[in-house]
Structure formats: C-alpha cells, structure tokens
Amino acid sequence: MPERAPERLHRKLRWVFVMQAFIASLVMALGLLYGGAWLRDRMMRDRMESEAAHLWDVLAGNPRVQLTSGMGFDTRLVPVGAAGEAELPAEMRGFSTGFHRVGDGPRLAYVSERGGKRLVLTVLPQAANRIVLYNTLLALLLGIACIAVLARLGYRSSKAAVAPVGRLADAMVRWDPLVPHEHEFDEVEARAEPVAEVEQLRASLRTVAGRMREYIERERDFTRDASHELRTPLTVVRVATDLLGQEQQLSERGARSLRRLGNAVREMEELLDAFLVLARHPDVPLDMDDIDLAEVAHEQVAIALPLLEGKPVALGVVEHAQPRVQAPLRVPGVLLGQLLRNACEHTDAGRIEVRIEADRIEVEDSGAGMDAATLARAFQPFFRGNESAAGSKGLGLHVVQRLAERLGWNVDLRSSPGAGTTATVRFAG
C-alpha cells in the first residue's frame, strides 16, 4: 500500500476550521430547533392564559353571555363535575386544571375553573409554528453566515501566523548542506510581525547551517592540503623508481618489486587527483579532457595483473565500442582501477572481464558474489563485505560512487552469492 504524502500545515488548518464551522453550525441548528419548540409552547401558554382571563372577565360582567369560538380558539364552558365532563369530547375528559396536549396531535388545551364552571380552551398552533419556523430559519442562516465569516477570518489569521514556519520548511527543502546559504533562513516579509518561536527556530537553523558550512570547508581544506602535501614525496618516489628501473643489474625479483612500487605510486597519484576533484566546490567547473576509455581500460588491466599472481584467474578486455568521454584526466582510471581492485580481491578462480559498450563500461567477475544485505551496504564508507580481503579499507566503492556522482554518471552493482558480481558505470548523456 503506497504511503500517503503528508499534507501542508495550512491545509490541515483549513480542514480544522471547516470541521469547527460544521460542528458549530450543527450545534446551533439543534439548539435553535429545541429553543424554537420551547418558545412556541411558551407563546401558546401565555396566549391561552390571557384569553382565559379575558373570558372569565366577560363572564363576570354578564354570566349569561354566550361564549363563542374565534381567533383560532375552540371555547367550551361546562359545569364542574361528571355532568360537565359528559359534555366534552372523549379526548378532553379527565383533564385537570392547567395545560394539556390533546391526544397525540399538536392541539393544546388549557383548563381553568371558577364559580363551579369549567372553561376549556383548545387551539391548533399553526400560526405559532410558522412564526417559530421562519424565525428559526432566519436565525440559522444568519448564524451560519456569521460562523462561515468568522471561520474564514480565523483561517486566514492562522495561515498568516504559521506562514513563517512554512517558509522555513521550504528553505530547508531548498537548502543543500554541501552548498549552504544561510540567507535563505532570513527571508522575512516586510509586514510580517516576528514570532518568538519562529525566530528561535530560524536562529537554530542559521547556527546549524553555519556549522555545516564550517565542517564542509574544513573537510575540503584538509583533503586539498593533504593531497597537495603528499604529491611531493610521491613525486620523489616515482622519480626514484624510474631511475632504478634503468639499472641493468637488478634481479628479476627486484624488478618485479620495483614494478609493483611504480604501480602503487601511480595509483596513489590518481587517488590524490580524485580526492582533489571531490574536494572541489560543486559550483566550480572541472578541468575536462577527451579520454579514450578503451585505452584507460587496457592500462588499468595491466596495473591490476600483479594482484592476480598465484590465482587461476583470467583478466581481459572486451571492446564492443570505443567511446570517448569528457572527464578529468585521471578520474576514469581511478573509477575503473578501484572496480578492478575490488574484483581481484574477491575472485580466487575463474575470470574477470572488462566490457566496453557505447554508453557504459562493465567489470564482471566470477567471485563469491554478495547477498542482498551486503549489496545494499556495498557503497557505504569503510564497509567490507569480506573481512578476509587483505589490505581492503572499504573505501573503494564509496570513492567510485562519489566520483561518478560528481561527473553526473551512474554506477550500480548486480550480484548474488556464488554467481559473481557485475559493476556497471553508465556515462552521462
């Protein structure tokens, strides 16, 4: 099941205010309905009491007057007692003095007694129902409109209040620790009022960005200075090995050792160049050369052959194309050399093959291979899948990946236990 993308903070606030407005409107509607019903009953009770008092006053002035129904009232005057009860409809019999509901319908009844007489008033509150309904609907519409306006104003105010947090989050998304820009955390609208919590967060982010920049600059300075300082002794060693190589009295064993020493010096010089490439700021363009990859492959295979001495392993180059790439002079050699060294260290028998294609170069070996867990960590620095690999520090594949990323290339590994490993470097474009 795909993971749901998180919503922006202002969208969550919008739903909060929408739900609040809905709940408030619902509560208000229920309150108005129940309040309208109570108000209707209260109005009818007051009106019936007032009408009964008026009729008793009329009877007091003229006991023989004939009471008539009108104004929505049904008026009945009967003697108190069983004889009077018999004159009433069945649904009105047995009522005590006071208010009653006639049957299960909406008709209301009011009973009062004076001087042995019983006055029964009944009314159907249709007019009151209409009045209460219209008033309730009007109040409900006005209330919903007020709630909607207040919710909208509250949402806009809340959105403006959390906007600085959103801008800081956007600045964090744009921020690249390798190219830190502290000023992005200082972007403030001219009319925006400072918020204490936001300013604290902004200050913390500025501090983190500054420290990150210092750490990155310190790492680059160290890499650059160390690489430059190591060039001098390496140059001395390389010159010395070249001079010794011209001696005619060297034994075969001494000549072989001297060749290994020369190869190691050249490899170290290439690594120093690679470290200088990695230490250079990403915005600074690299010095590019037009490089024949087939030539580089043959050179690196010749350098890697001494690593296979004593092993029944065949090492060769298969050219399906002759691509040329734009890259710093020694970087392709470092990439391929590290992949070959890794293959030689983990292959005890079989073959190692370098295949050159138009858009990629592959190094395939018949070594022990890697399981899924080891393959997932293969590019991590200082990780060694085979602890028995002599001299391995676990940096080779990590350096290959960083150099490939710096050039815009892609490097990936395919491997399974017992089936060997294939490393592929795909060129940009």
N, C-alpha and C positions, 0 to 999 in steps of 0.2 A: 504493500500500500504506500503510495507516494506521500512524503511528508508535506504537510500543509505549510505554505510560506507564511511567516509571521506578518501581521498587519502593522501598518504605521500607527504611531501613537495618536495622531489626530483622528484617524478613522475609528479607533477604539473609543475615543472621547465622543465622537458623533453618535455611535451606537448607544453609549451610556445615556446621552441626553435624549435620544429618541425613545429609549425604554422608559426613562423617567417621565417624559411627557405623556407617553401612552398610559403608564400606570396612574399618573396624576389625573388624566382625563377620565380613566375608568372609575377611579375612586370618587371623583367629583360627580360623574353621571349617576352612580349608585346613590350617593348622598342626596343629590337633587331629587331622584325618584322617591326615595323614602321620605325626604323632607317635604316634597310636594304632596304625598299622600297624607302625611300628618297635618299639613297646612289645610288641605281640603276638608278633612274631618273637623278641624278646629273652626274653620269658617262656617261649616254647616251647623255645628253645635251652637255657635254664637247666634247665628241667624234664627235657628229654631227656638232657642230660649227667648230671643227678642220677640219673635212672632207670638209665642205662647203668652208672654207677659202682656202684649198688646191685646190679645183676645180676652184674657181674664179681665183687663181693664174695661173692655167693651161690655162684657157680661155683668161686671159690677155696676155699670151705669144703667143697663137695661137687661135684666135677667131673661126677658122673653125674646131677645133678639135671636134671629135665625143665623147661625154661623154658616158661611159658605166657603167652598174651597177656591183657591186662587193663588197667583204668584208662585205656581209650582207646588203648593202645599195641598195635601188632602187632609181636611179637618173633620174630626169626629168628636162629638160631645155626648157622653153616655153616663148613666148613673154609676156610682161606685158599687161594686158587688157583682153577684152572679148574673143578675138581670142585665146589667150593663155589659158584662163580658159576652153574653149571648148575642148582643147586637153587633159585636165586632167580627171581622173576618177571622177565620181559624188561625191564620198565621200571626195575628196580632193579639191573641188571647194569652193571658198569663204574664204579660209584661208588668214589671214593677215600675215605679216612677223613675224617670231618667231616660238615657239614650239606649237604643237597641237597633240591631240590624234585622230587617225583616227577611226571614228565610235565609237562603244562600245568595240572594241577589244583592245589588248595590243600594236598594232602597233603605233609607234611615227612618227611624221612628223616635219621637220624643213624647213621653207620658208625664203629665202633671195632674194633681188633684187639688181641688178647693171646694169647700162647702158641699161635700157629698157628690161632687161632679168630677168626672174623669175626662181630661182633654188629651186626645191622641192626634199628634201631627206626624204625617209621613211625607217624605219628599224623595224624589229621584234626582241625585246631584249631577245632572248632565251639564248644566251651565258651569257649575264649580269645577267639574272635571276638565272642561275645555279651557277655562281660565288658568287652572293649575298647569295643564299640559302646555299651553302657549308660553306661560311664564317660565316653566322648566326648560323648554326647548331654547328659549331666548337666553336664559342664564347659562345653559350648557354651551351654546355656540359662543357666547361672549367669553366664557371661562376657557374653552378650548383654544380660542384665538389668543387670549392672554397667555396661556401656557405655552403655545407654539412660539409666540414672540419672545417670551422670557427664555425658553429653551434655546432658541436661535441666538439670542444675545449672550446667553451663558456659554454656548458652544464657541462662539466667536471669541469671547473673552478668554476661555480656557485654551483655545487653539493658539491665541496670541501669547498666552502665558507659557505654553510648552514649546512654542516655535524655536526658541534658542536651543533647547535640547535636541530638536530635530536637525537644526543647522550644525550643531556639534557632531551629531551622528553622521550626517552627510560628509562633514570634514574628515571624520575618522575613516569613512569608506574610501575617500579620495586619497587619504594620506598613505604614502609609501614609506615604510621605515628606512628603506635604502636611499630615498631622496626626501628627507624630512623638510617640511615647510611649516615652521611654527606659526607664520602669519595667518594660516588658514583657520586656526582656532581663535583668532582675534577679530573675526568678521562680525561686527555688531551693527544693526540698523540704527540710523541716526535718531529715530524717535523711540527706540526701544528702551524701556526702563531696566536697569540692571537688577537681576535676581540673585540673591546671595548664593543659593545652591548652584545655580548655573555658573556663576563666577568662580566658585570653588572648583567645580568640575573643569572649567576652562583652564584655570591655573594649574591643576594637576596634569591635564593633557599637555600644556606647554612644557611643564617640567619633564614629563616622560619623553616628549619629542626632543627636547634639548639633550637629555641624557642619551637617547638613542643615537642622535647625531654624533655626540662625542664618542660613543662606543664604536660606531661605524668608522669614523675618521681615524680613531686610534688603531683599529684593526687594519685599515688600509695603509696607514703610515707605517705600521710595523711590517706588513707584508712587503711594501715597496722598499723600505730601508733594508730589511733583511735580504731581499732579493738582490739589491744593488751591492750590498756589502759582500755577499757570497760570490759575486761574479769575479772579483779579483783573485781569490785563492783558486777558484775553478779554472780561470784562465792560465794561472801558473801551472796547475796540474796538467791541463791539456797540452800546453806547450812542452812540458817535460816529457809527457808520454809520446808526443810526436818525435821529439829528439831521440828518445830511447828506441823508438821504432826503427830509426835509421841505423842502429847498431847492427853489425853483421855477426857478432859473436854471441847473440842471445840464443839460449836453448829453446827447443820447441815449447817446453813448459812455460818458460819465461815469456816467450812471445804470446802464448795463449793468455797468460795472466795480464800482459800488457794490453791486449785487445779488449779484454773484459774491463779493464780500468778505463780505457778510452771510451768504450760504450757507456759505462756508468757516468763518466764526466759529461758526455753529450746528452744523456738522459737528464742529468741534473740541470744542465743549461736550458734544456727545453722546458723542464718543470718551472724553472725560475721565470722564463718568459711567460709561461701560462699563469703563474701567480701574479705577474705584473698586469696581465690582461684582466684578471679577476679583481685586482685592487683598483683598477681604473674606474673612475666615476661613470655610471651608465650613460650620462649625457655627453661624455667626451667620446668622439668617434675614434674607432680603432684604425691602426695602420694596416690596410689590406694589401694583399698580394694575390696574384693569379697563380694558383697552385694546381699542379697535376697530381691527382690523388693516386693514380697508379704508381707513379714514381715514389710517392711517400710510402705506399703500401710495401713495395719491394725493399725500401730502406729499413722500415720497421721490422719486416720479417727477418732480414739479415741480422739486425740487432738482437732479435728475440731468439735466434737459433741456439746461442750458447746456453740459454735457460733450459733447453731440452736435452742437454748432454746426458747420456746414460738412460734416456727414456725411449721406448719404441714408439715415437710419435712422429708422424709426417706433417710438415708445415709447408703450406704453399699458398700461392695467389692465383685466383681465377678471375680473369678480366672479361666481363660481358659488355663493358663500355669503358670509355676513357673520359670521365667527367673532369671538369676543372671548376674550382670553387674560389670565391673571394673570401680570404681569411688571413689573420696574422700569420706570419711566415712559419712559425714552429708549432702553432696550435693544432693543426690536423695531425702532425706527428705525435704530439702528446696524447691526443684522443685515441689514435689507433694503437700507440705503444702501450698505453695503460690497459686497453682491452686485450691486447696480445699477452701482456704480462699476466693478467688475471687468468686467461685461458691456459697459459703454460703452467701456472702454479697448480691448477686444479685438473689437469689432464695427465694421467700416468701412462696411458697407452691409447693407440688409435690415430686420430688425425686432428689437425687444426687447419681450417680453411678460411682464407680471406677472399670474399666475393665482392667484386666491384660492379655496381649497377649504375645506371644513368642518374638516378636520384638518391642513391644510398650506398652505404658500404656495410657489409656484414662480416662478423667474425663468429664462425661456428666451430665448436669443439665437441669431442666425444667423451668429455669428462664425466664426473659423478653427477652433475646436474644439481638442481636445488628444488626443495619442496616449496609450496605456496607461501608458507610463513617466512622462509629465508628470502624468497624472491621479493616479497613485499618490503623487506628491510635492506635490500642489496645496495641501494643508493645512499643509505644513511652513513654519515661520517663515523669512522672507527668501528664499523660493524664488520665482523669477519664470520662468514658462514662456515668456513672450515678452519678451525683453530690450529690445525696442523700445518697450515701454509706457512712455511718458513719465510721470515722477513716481511710478511704482509702486515701492514698497519691499518688496513681497512679504509684507506683514503682514495684508492684508485678510481673506483666507480663514482664516488662522490665528486672528485675533480672532473671526471668525464662529463657528468651531468651538468655541473656548473658552467663548464666551458661551452657545452652545446647550447645551453640556455642563453649564454652571453652572445653567441653568434646567431641566435634565432633558429637553431637546429633542434631536432628531437632525437632522443636516444631511448630505446626500450629493450627489455630483456625477455626472452622466451626460454623457459627451462622446465624440466621435470626430472625427478630422481632417476638416475641410471640412463637417461637419454641425452645428456649433454646440455649445453647452453648456446643460444644464438643471441648475440648482441647486434643491434641494428642502429646505425646513425643515419638519419634522413636529413638531407640538406634543405635549407630554406629555398622556397621558390621552385 
